[in-house]
Amino acid sequence: MKRFICILLVICAVAASVTFAACKKSDPKTSEYEIFASYDNENKTLSGTVDFTYYNSTGNEITDLKFNLYGNAFREGATYAPVSQSYSNNAYYAGVNYGSMTVEEVENCAGWNIGGDDENILTVTLLTPVYPEDTVKIKISYTLKLALVNHRTGVTENTVNLGNFYPVLCAYSREGFVECNYYYCGDPFMSECANYRVTIDLPQAYTAASSGKLESESAAADRKKLTYTLNNARDFALVLSDKFKVLTQNVNGVDINYYYYSDTNPQVSLSAACESAEYFSTTFGAYVYPTLSVVQTGFCYGGMEYPALTMISDSLDSDNGIYTIVHENAHQWWYAMVGSNQLDCAWQDEGLAEYSSLMFFENHPSYAFTRTGIIGSATKSYRAFYSVYNQIFGEADTSMNRNLKDFESEYEYSNIAYNKGLILFDTLRQSIGDEKFGAGLKKYYADNLYKIASCDDLYGCFISGGTDLEGFFNSFTEGKIVI
């Protein structure tokens, strides 16, 4: 998820009654997106179609499909602002302006409408119900107007960020499809795995960094079309630029690409990307995608992860750039390959990505970060937050399992999700030892690959090692422990 830029190093649960349908490692059937999108640089718009094949893995009869329209969060008058007041100047480099996602037509359906809490949900009523293990196809035509903003979706000063650039099927729970409001705090996304085939039509001068593997390329006049594929992915992202330079290195059969335009030592950045990907593969489980794109871009926070693509802010200095590359790469394991509920359990992937970064630097002393330094900085920051919030609110809320909307600020969010999350995993490791801790993470990866894991799924991977840890996890997540 996004990593905040702070002076100090910055670093819930899906209810037990909720289980999510997701594509399974052993099940080749899954939903499929075939996306065609054309970028108009003059008007800053993306015109797209999504041929969507829905595979019903829910066990229930489905009459309506719901899609998140994340691009609509950037429209004028949105209920939930995508950028907080404190980050507004960094984000809106040309002054506050707006974008939108407009659905033009939905084909092969009985009807459709735009709703949700913030005009953020497309509901499509199917012609006939789709039953378990069956499929249905629809086609969505839409237009994405891009704001001038250093954010996941928008035109930056040097790039075009296309995260969440298409209607994304909502994840499914026992309560139905889960609608994601676009809160500025945290990463308000939860989606299931699907297969992607994406074609982008863009100006000839642009280079595209992509989640997928390039399958074909064609050119005509001053335009070109690039087609990418990616399977078993939670979502798909692109970054476009006419300024990109690219370095590539193959690591164990995976092409790791570093796209940049203002890095004075790009080889060091590429090395950090390659070394961290190799370390995480060895420590947790194999990286499953054919490519990994690490992309320097305009972004008001430190970085942002998508399957097989990470955005790294061009405003970071060298050390923070390296740290962010490692942190965002860790999210390929704890978000992309093993999903979680980021709306209610932000610490589950953020805390684990932070701790995975600590483990990498602990085992790669040539970099500027040490275990002692990372733990010390997180603890100092957390205690300062605790003291300040006690003074403001009388008693700081240090519970970890809460919805993104329930955080008072990004300062509170970063200390709970990142810092306290990191401290939780370090305390756990010290309690059970390196061997059981490492085995628990390997089991978590193996048991939940391509799924949306609940907190109980995470707990169980360590409890299964023979240690009763339920009270330990509860003391942290319920805010009972004093740090």
C-alpha positions in Angstrom: 0.0 0.0 0.0 1.1 3.6 -0.1 4.0 4.5 2.1 3.9 8.0 3.7 6.9 10.4 3.5 7.8 11.4 7.1 10.9 12.7 8.9 10.8 9.6 11.1 10.7 6.1 9.4 7.0 5.5 9.1 5.9 2.6 8.8 -8.7 -4.7 10.8 -9.6 -7.9 10.8 -12.1 -9.4 8.4 -14.8 -10.6 10.8 -14.6 -14.3 11.5 -18.0 -14.7 10.0 -16.8 -13.4 6.6 -15.1 -15.6 4.1 -14.2 -14.3 0.6 -14.5 -16.1 -2.7 -11.2 -15.9 -4.6 -9.5 -17.7 -7.4 -7.8 -20.8 -6.1 -4.3 -22.0 -6.9 -5.7 -25.4 -8.0 -8.7 -24.0 -9.9 -8.0 -22.7 -13.4 -11.4 -21.1 -13.6 -11.6 -17.4 -12.8 -13.0 -14.2 -14.0 -11.4 -12.5 -17.0 -10.9 -8.9 -18.1 -10.2 -8.0 -21.7 -9.5 -4.3 -21.7 -9.0 -1.9 -24.6 -8.0 1.7 -23.6 -6.9 4.7 -25.7 -5.1 7.6 -24.1 -5.7 11.1 -25.4 -2.8 13.3 -24.2 -4.3 16.6 -25.4 -7.6 16.1 -23.5 -6.1 14.0 -20.6 -8.7 11.3 -21.1 -8.7 7.5 -21.4 -11.5 5.9 -23.5 -12.0 2.3 -22.7 -14.0 -0.9 -23.0 -14.0 -3.9 -20.7 -15.1 -7.2 -22.0 -15.7 -8.9 -18.7 -16.3 -12.6 -18.1 -17.6 -13.3 -14.7 -16.9 -16.8 -13.2 -19.2 -17.4 -10.2 -17.1 -19.0 -7.5 -19.4 -17.7 -4.7 -21.6 -20.8 -4.2 -24.6 -18.6 -4.6 -26.9 -17.5 -7.4 -25.9 -14.1 -8.6 -28.3 -11.7 -10.3 -26.3 -8.4 -10.1 -22.6 -7.6 -10.4 -21.1 -4.6 -8.7 -18.0 -2.8 -9.8 -15.9 -0.2 -8.0 -15.5 3.1 -10.0 -12.4 4.3 -8.3 -11.8 7.1 -10.9 -15.0 8.8 -9.7 -13.3 9.7 -6.4 -11.5 12.5 -8.2 -14.6 14.3 -9.4 -15.7 17.7 -8.2 -18.1 17.3 -5.2 -17.0 13.8 -4.2 -18.1 12.9 -0.7 -14.8 11.3 0.1 -11.8 13.5 -1.0 -9.0 11.3 -2.4 -6.3 13.6 -1.0 -6.2 14.9 2.5 -5.7 18.6 3.3 -2.1 18.0 4.5 -1.1 16.4 1.2 -3.1 18.6 -1.1 -0.2 20.9 -2.1 2.0 17.9 -2.9 -0.7 16.3 -4.9 -2.2 19.1 -6.9 0.9 20.7 -8.4 -1.3 22.8 -10.8 -3.9 23.7 -8.2 -6.9 21.7 -7.3 -8.6 20.2 -10.3 -10.9 17.2 -11.0 -11.3 14.0 -12.9 -14.1 11.4 -13.3 -15.1 8.0 -14.5 -18.1 8.0 -16.7 -19.8 4.7 -17.7 -21.1 5.2 -21.3 -22.8 1.9 -21.8 -23.1 -1.7 -20.5 -24.0 -4.4 -23.0 -25.6 -7.8 -22.5 -27.5 -6.9 -19.3 -31.0 -6.2 -18.2 -30.0 -2.8 -16.8 -27.4 -0.8 -14.9 -27.0 2.2 -12.6 -24.5 4.2 -10.8 -24.8 4.4 -7.0 -23.0 3.6 -3.8 -22.2 6.1 -1.1 -20.3 8.3 -3.5 -21.3 7.5 -7.1 -18.6 4.9 -6.8 -20.4 1.7 -7.6 -21.7 0.4 -11.0 -24.4 -2.2 -10.5 -25.2 -4.4 -13.5 -28.4 -6.4 -13.5 -27.8 -9.6 -15.5 -30.2 -10.9 -18.2 -30.5 -14.2 -16.3 -28.9 -15.3 -13.0 -25.5 -16.8 -13.1 -25.2 -20.0 -11.0 -22.2 -21.4 -9.1 -19.4 -22.5 -11.4 -21.0 -20.9 -14.4 -20.0 -17.7 -16.3 -21.6 -14.7 -17.8 -20.2 -12.0 -20.2 -20.9 -8.3 -20.2 -19.2 -5.3 -21.9 -18.6 -1.9 -20.2 -17.7 1.2 -22.2 -16.4 4.1 -20.1 -14.4 7.3 -20.2 -11.8 8.2 -17.6 -11.0 11.9 -17.3 -7.7 12.4 -15.5 -7.0 15.1 -13.0 -3.6 16.8 -12.9 -2.5 15.2 -9.7 0.4 13.3 -8.2 -1.7 10.3 -7.3 -2.5 6.7 -8.2 -4.8 7.8 -11.1 -3.9 11.1 -12.8 -1.5 13.1 -14.9 1.7 14.0 -13.1 4.3 16.5 -14.3 6.3 13.7 -16.0 4.0 10.7 -16.2 0.5 9.4 -16.5 -0.5 7.1 -13.6 -3.1 4.6 -14.5 -3.9 2.8 -11.3 -7.5 1.7 -10.8 -8.2 2.9 -14.4 -11.1 0.6 -15.2 -14.3 -0.6 -13.4 -13.1 -3.3 -10.9 -15.4 -6.1 -9.7 -16.1 -5.8 -6.0 -14.9 -8.7 -3.8 -17.6 -11.0 -2.6 -18.4 -11.9 1.0 -21.2 -13.7 2.7 -22.9 -10.3 2.9 -22.6 -9.8 -0.8 -20.3 -7.6 -2.9 -18.1 -5.4 -0.8 -18.2 -1.7 -1.9 -15.0 0.2 -1.4 -15.3 3.9 -0.5 -12.3 5.9 -1.6 -11.0 7.2 1.7 -7.8 9.2 1.5 -6.4 7.4 4.5 -4.8 4.1 3.5 -5.5 1.9 0.5 -9.3 1.5 0.1 -9.2 -1.5 -2.2 -10.2 -5.1 -2.0 -10.5 -7.3 -5.0 -10.2 -10.9 -6.1 -7.9 -12.5 -8.6 -8.7 -12.6 -12.3 -6.9 -13.0 -15.6 -6.1 -9.9 -17.7 -5.5 -9.1 -21.3 -5.0 -5.3 -21.7 -4.4 -3.3 -24.9 -3.3 0.3 -24.5 -3.4 2.7 -27.5 -1.1 5.6 -26.9 1.1 8.2 -28.6 4.2 6.8 -30.2 6.6 8.8 -28.1 5.3 7.2 -24.8 6.8 4.2 -23.0 4.4 2.1 -21.0 5.4 0.5 -17.7 2.9 -2.3 -17.0 1.7 -5.0 -14.6 1.6 -7.4 -17.5 3.9 -9.1 -19.9 4.1 -7.6 -23.4 2.6 -10.0 -25.9 2.4 -7.8 -29.0 3.1 -4.3 -30.4 1.9 -2.5 -33.5 2.3 1.0 -34.8 0.5 3.3 -37.2 1.3 7.0 -37.9 2.0 8.6 -34.5 0.2 6.0 -32.4 1.0 2.5 -31.1 -0.9 -0.4 -29.5 0.7 -2.5 -26.8 -1.0 -5.7 -25.6 -0.2 -7.2 -22.2 -1.3 -10.3 -20.3 -1.3 -11.1 -16.6 -3.0 -14.1 -14.8 -4.2 -14.5 -11.2 -3.8 -10.8 -10.4 -5.9 -8.7 -8.1 -5.8 -5.7 -10.4 -3.8 -4.2 -13.3 -1.9 -0.9 -13.6 0.1 1.1 -16.1 2.3 4.2 -16.0 3.0 6.1 -19.2 5.7 8.6 -19.9 7.7 10.2 -22.8 10.7 10.6 -20.5 11.3 7.0 -19.3 14.6 5.4 -19.4 14.6 1.6 -18.6 17.0 -0.8 -16.9 16.3 -4.5 -16.9 17.7 -7.5 -15.1 16.5 -11.1 -15.1 16.3 -12.7 -11.7 15.4 -16.4 -11.7 13.4 -16.1 -14.9 11.6 -12.9 -13.9 12.4 -9.7 -15.9 12.7 -6.9 -13.4 12.4 -3.5 -15.1 13.2 -0.1 -13.5 11.6 2.9 -15.3 13.1 6.2 -14.3 13.8 9.8 -15.5 15.6 11.6 -12.6 17.6 8.9 -10.7 21.3 9.8 -10.4 22.2 6.2 -9.5 19.6 4.0 -11.2 21.7 0.8 -11.0 21.5 1.0 -7.2 17.7 1.2 -7.4 17.5 -1.7 -9.8 19.8 -3.7 -7.6 17.6 -3.1 -4.5 14.5 -4.2 -6.6 16.3 -7.3 -7.7 17.8 -8.3 -4.4 14.6 -7.7 -2.5 12.5 -9.7 -4.9 15.0 -12.6 -4.8 15.2 -12.5 -1.0 11.4 -12.4 -0.6 11.0 -15.3 -3.0 13.5 -17.4 -1.0 12.1 -16.4 2.4 8.3 -16.5 1.8 7.6 -18.3 -1.5 8.2 -17.9 -5.2 7.2 -14.7 -7.1 4.5 -15.9 -9.5 4.4 -13.2 -12.2 6.6 -13.1 -15.3 7.7 -9.5 -14.8 8.1 -6.8 -12.1 8.0 -3.1 -13.0 9.5 -0.7 -10.5 8.4 2.8 -11.7 9.6 6.3 -10.7 6.7 8.6 -11.0 4.9 11.6 -9.5 3.2 10.6 -6.3 2.3 12.6 -3.2 3.2 9.7 -0.9 6.3 7.5 -0.9 5.0 4.7 -3.1 2.1 2.4 -4.2 1.9 -1.2 -5.1 -0.1 -3.1 -7.8 0.4 -6.6 -8.9 3.8 -6.8 -10.8 4.1 -3.0 -10.7 5.2 -0.5 -8.0 5.1 3.2 -8.1 8.0 5.0 -6.4 7.7 8.8 -5.8 10.2 11.0 -7.7 10.4 13.3 -4.7 12.3 10.8 -2.5 15.9 11.1 -1.7 18.2 8.2 -2.4 17.9 6.3 1.0 14.1 6.7 1.2 13.8 5.7 -2.4 15.6 2.4 -1.7 13.5 1.8 1.4 10.3 2.4 -0.5 11.3 0.1 -3.4 11.9 -2.7 -0.9 8.7 -2.0 1.0 6.5 -1.8 -2.1 8.2 -5.0 -3.5 7.2 -6.7 -0.2 3.6 -6.0 -1.1 3.9 -8.3 -4.1 3.7 -11.0 -1.4 1.5 -9.3 1.1 -1.2 -7.7 -1.1 -0.8 -9.0 -4.6 -0.2 -12.7 -4.2 -1.7 -13.0 -0.7 -4.6 -10.6 -0.4 -6.3 -9.2 2.7 -9.1 -6.8 3.7 -7.3 -3.4 3.4 -10.5 -1.6 4.4 -10.7 -3.1 7.9 -7.3 -4.7 8.4 -4.7 -2.2 7.0 -2.0 -3.5 9.4 -2.3 -7.0 8.0 -0.4 -6.1 4.8 1.2 -2.8 5.8 2.7 -4.1 9.0 3.9 -7.3 7.3 5.4 -5.4 4.4 7.2 -3.1 6.9 8.5 -6.1 8.7 9.5 -7.9 5.5 11.5 -4.8 4.7 13.2 -5.0 8.0 14.1 -8.6 7.4 15.6 -7.7 4.0 17.8 -4.9 5.4 18.8 -7.1 8.3 20.2 -9.6 5.8 21.7 -7.0 3.5 23.9 -4.8 5.7 25.3 -2.9 2.7 22.2 -0.6 2.7 21.7 2.3 5.1 19.1 0.6 7.3 19.5 -1.7 10.3 17.1 -3.7 12.4 17.9 -1.7 15.5 17.4 1.6 13.6 14.1 0.5 12.0 12.6 -0.8 15.3 13.9 2.2 17.2 12.4 4.7 14.8 9.0 2.9 14.7 8.9 2.6 18.5 9.8 6.2 19.0 7.2 7.4 16.5 4.5 5.2 18.0 5.1 6.4 21.5 5.1 10.0 20.4 1.7 9.4 18.7 0.4 7.7 21.8 1.4 10.6 24.0 0.0 13.2 21.6 -3.3 11.4 21.1 -3.7 10.8 24.9 -3.4 14.6 25.4 -5.9 15.4 22.6 -8.5 12.7 23.1 -7.9 11.7 26.8 -7.1 8.2 25.7 -5.5 7.2 22.4 -7.3 4.5 20.4 -4.6 1.9 19.6 -7.0 -0.8 18.3 -5.8 -2.1 14.9 -8.9 -3.8 13.4 -11.0 -0.8 12.3 -12.3 0.6 9.1 -10.2 3.3 7.3 -12.9 5.8 7.9 -12.4 5.4 11.6 -8.9 6.8 11.6 -8.7 10.5 12.7 -5.7 11.2 10.5 -3.0 9.8 8.3 -0.7 10.3 11.3 -2.8 7.9 13.4 -3.2 5.5 10.5 0.6 5.3 9.8 1.4 4.7 13.4 -1.2 1.9 13.8 -0.9 0.2 10.5 2.8 0.6 9.9 4.6 1.2 13.2 2.4 -0.9 15.5 2.1 -3.5 12.8 5.9 -3.8 12.6 6.2 -3.9 16.4 3.6 -6.7 16.5 5.6 -8.9 14.1 8.9 -8.2 15.8 7.4 -9.1 19.2 6.0 -12.2 17.7 9.3 -13.2 16.2 11.1 -12.7 19.5 8.4 -14.7 21.3 8.4 -17.8 19.1 11.9 -17.7 17.6 13.2 -17.2 14.0 12.5 -20.8 12.9 8.8 -20.8 13.8 8.4 -17.2 12.6 9.8 -18.0 9.2 7.8 -21.2 8.9 4.7 -19.3 9.8 5.2 -16.8 7.0 5.9 -19.5 4.5 2.7 -21.3 5.5 0.7 -18.0 5.3 2.0 -17.6 1.7 1.4 -21.2 0.7 -2.1 -21.5 2.2 -3.4 -18.2 1.0 -1.8 -17.7 -2.5 -4.4 -15.9 -4.8 -6.9 -15.7 -1.9 -8.1 -12.9 0.4 -6.8 -14.0 3.8 -8.6 -13.0 7.0 -6.7 -12.1 10.2 -7.6 -15.5 11.5 -5.9 -17.1 8.5 -2.8 -15.2 9.5 -3.0 -16.1 13.2 -3.6 -19.7 12.4 -0.3 -20.1 10.5 1.6 -19.2 13.6 -0.7 -20.9 16.1 -0.4 -24.2 14.1 3.3 -24.2 15.1 2.2 -25.5 18.5 2.1 -22.2 20.4 -1.1 -20.6 21.7 -0.9 -17.1 20.4 -4.5 -16.0 20.3 -4.1 -13.9 23.4 -1.0 -12.3 21.9 -2.7 -11.2 18.7 -5.7 -10.0 20.6 -3.7 -7.9 23.0 -2.2 -6.0 20.0 -5.3 -5.7 17.8 -7.7 -4.8 20.6 -5.3 -2.1 21.9 -4.6 -3.7 25.3 -0.8 -4.0 25.1 1.4 -1.1 26.2 4.4 -0.4 24.1 
